[in-house]
């Protein structure tokens, strides 16, 4: 009689354990994809969802391991997670075929979070000059920021203002080359934890174009669990693009990425994200922060009314700020 022993590497029990281990490796990415798809981020998940592009990259690892091990059930689970995350993330790296109207009046806008006034005013003004920026939105805009920008020559380039500077992180402002009317600001919800952020807005009249509404957006950051509801409320309060009303540009630090359901809901009401429309929506605009190993995420956006075309965008570092500036060239409807 011949007695044979099944090699340990092919024993059924070990095969099952390997399959189970690979499925366990794939499940976090799959759960992440489901939360992102249905907008179920709550509590600590609000902050985590900002890092969805990194979760999408991670999902390739369990998929590759399962394929190499020929564990097809685990590979199927991992592939589902990868496909769902890729469908959410990759469109931001591919220019849209439809960027809105291509004819009209071109105008370049820019947004920068001044980091409690620490951003170098000369660096900001240099970007305005180099990119021929006609409208600038600033957040975390302090009286010192306003004085610094004036001293650096911004008022000569953009002489019209809607300024709501304030000590701390809550100030906001708009600068324009073209005349403004109805300048004002509104304060968001601080959630009982602090004063809400001011958001300056105005109607701007570029020559040859229809008048447009512009707002410097700065919803409260969801920096604690107690701030989450105020963050949601601030995003919900952002102006929607009413197709019967004035075309709108909302630009600023939204403290949200395109993976957050509340921001996607704003965009669904008549906007395009300019960076995503031009295939640059994965460029990080915030981080690392305060020396912490936090990978960059895209919190700063230019939301463009769908009646306005998007030509190009770019992202630029600014000395002294933990955010990067977003510059977008758009095409405004011609005056009737």
WOCOR-V572057 format. One record per pair of residues at least 6 apart in sequence whose C-alpha atoms are under 6 Angstrom apart, sorted by the first residue. I is the first residue (numbers start at 1). GAP is how many residues later the second one is. If there is no record, write none. Layout:
BEGIN
i	gap
I	GAP
I	GAP
END
This chain:
BEGIN
i	gap
19	52
22	52
23	51
25	37
26	36
26	52
29	30
29	52
30	51
33	51
33	52
39	222
43	182
50	207
56	29
59	23
63	12
63	15
66	8
66	9
67	8
92	184
92	187
92	189
93	186
93	187
93	188
94	185
95	182
95	183
95	184
96	181
99	210
99	211
100	209
101	208
102	207
104	227
104	228
104	229
104	230
105	226
105	227
105	229
106	224
106	225
107	222
107	223
108	25
108	26
108	220
108	221
109	24
109	25
109	26
109	27
109	218
109	219
110	26
110	216
110	217
111	25
111	26
111	27
111	141
111	214
111	215
112	26
112	213
113	25
113	26
113	27
113	210
114	25
114	26
114	27
114	207
115	25
115	206
116	24
116	52
116	53
117	24
117	25
117	28
118	202
119	200
119	201
119	202
120	199
120	200
121	27
121	28
122	30
125	29
134	42
134	43
135	40
135	41
136	38
136	39
137	36
137	37
137	79
138	34
138	35
139	33
140	29
140	30
140	31
141	24
141	30
141	31
142	23
142	24
142	25
142	29
143	22
158	17
158	18
158	19
159	18
160	15
160	16
161	13
161	14
162	11
162	12
162	21
163	10
164	7
164	8
164	9
165	6
165	7
170	27
170	28
171	27
172	26
172	27
172	28
173	27
178	28
179	25
179	26
180	23
180	24
181	22
182	20
183	18
183	19
184	16
184	17
185	14
185	15
185	16
186	12
186	13
187	9
187	10
187	11
188	8
188	9
188	46
189	7
189	41
190	6
191	36
191	39
199	17
199	18
200	15
200	16
201	13
201	14
202	11
202	12
203	9
203	10
204	7
204	8
205	6
208	126
208	127
209	124
209	125
209	126
210	123
210	124
210	125
212	34
212	35
212	36
213	35
214	34
214	35
214	36
215	35
216	35
216	36
217	34
217	35
218	35
218	36
219	12
219	15
219	35
220	11
221	34
222	6
222	9
240	29
241	29
241	64
247	58
248	57
249	54
249	55
250	53
251	50
251	51
251	52
252	48
252	49
253	46
253	47
254	45
254	46
255	44
256	43
257	41
257	42
270	35
270	36
271	32
271	33
271	34
271	35
272	31
272	32
273	29
273	30
274	28
275	6
275	38
284	12
284	13
284	14
285	12
285	13
285	38
285	39
286	10
286	11
286	37
287	9
288	6
288	7
288	8
308	23
308	24
309	21
309	22
310	20
311	18
311	19
312	16
312	17
313	14
313	15
314	12
314	13
315	10
315	11
316	8
316	9
317	7
318	6
END
